[in-house]
């Protein structure tokens, strides 16, 4: 034990949580999201385990009115092949981020289509191009799975949330292109 009133020899402080979230989103850093899930579990009085993190996430999303019955979550990163979530739930979660001032800081970390992070080299196709620089979204990629969820401005300056999920395809590049094009169609519409 340290002596009472002893001198401080060293200190390590974490970056603020919103910076960690921004980094996790922009770079799609699964290790960060797992750690953030464990921290949420600890903060809400649960064990810092996968199970504790999932329980904390479910509780928070339920309290926010976003959790759908039948959803299956096994981790905080989305890497478990046992996870089951609907595109509707994901789009509603993104919409909540866009409308809740306390949560909106999370949107700052989303990559911008064709500009930053995991979307920097995407949205080059003519159909996808209208989303370049105006859509911000998080990718989700596993073999046979490709997901894109975020927000975009439409041609009539409306902010909309979207979620596209392509499941069961071995054509990963085409799945990403389709999601980019679908986002471009949404961005270019006057809906």
GIDA-V643288 format. One record per backbone hydrogen bond with DSSP energy under -1.0 kcal/mol. NH is the residue of the N-H (numbers start at 1). CO is the residue of the C=O. Records with the same first field share a line. If there is no record, write none. Layout:
NH = CO  CO
This chain:
6 = 3
19 = 16
20 = 16
21 = 17
22 = 18
23 = 19
24 = 20
25 = 21
26 = 22
27 = 23
29 = 24
30 = 28
33 = 29
34 = 30
35 = 31
36 = 32
37 = 33
38 = 34
39 = 35
40 = 36
41 = 37
42 = 38
43 = 39
44 = 40
45 = 42
46 = 41
49 = 47
53 = 49
54 = 50
55 = 51
56 = 52
57 = 53
58 = 54
59 = 55
60 = 56
61 = 57
62 = 58
63 = 59
64 = 60
65 = 62
66 = 61
67 = 61
71 = 68
72 = 84
83 = 80
84 = 72
90 = 86
91 = 87
92 = 88
93 = 89
94 = 90
95 = 91
96 = 92
97 = 93
98 = 94
99 = 95
100 = 96
104 = 100
106 = 103
107 = 104
109 = 106
110 = 107
113 = 135
114 = 119
115 = 112
116 = 112
118 = 26
119 = 116
120 = 117
122 = 119
129 = 125
131 = 128
132 = 129
133 = 113
134 = 131
135 = 131
136 = 151
137 = 111
138 = 149
140 = 147
142 = 145
145 = 142
146 = 166
147 = 140
148 = 164
149 = 138
150 = 162
151 = 136
152 = 160
154 = 158
155 = 189
157 = 154
160 = 152
162 = 150
164 = 148
166 = 146
168 = 144
169 = 144
175 = 171
176 = 172
177 = 173
178 = 174
179 = 175
180 = 176
181 = 177
182 = 178
183 = 179
184 = 180
185 = 181
186 = 182
187 = 183
188 = 184
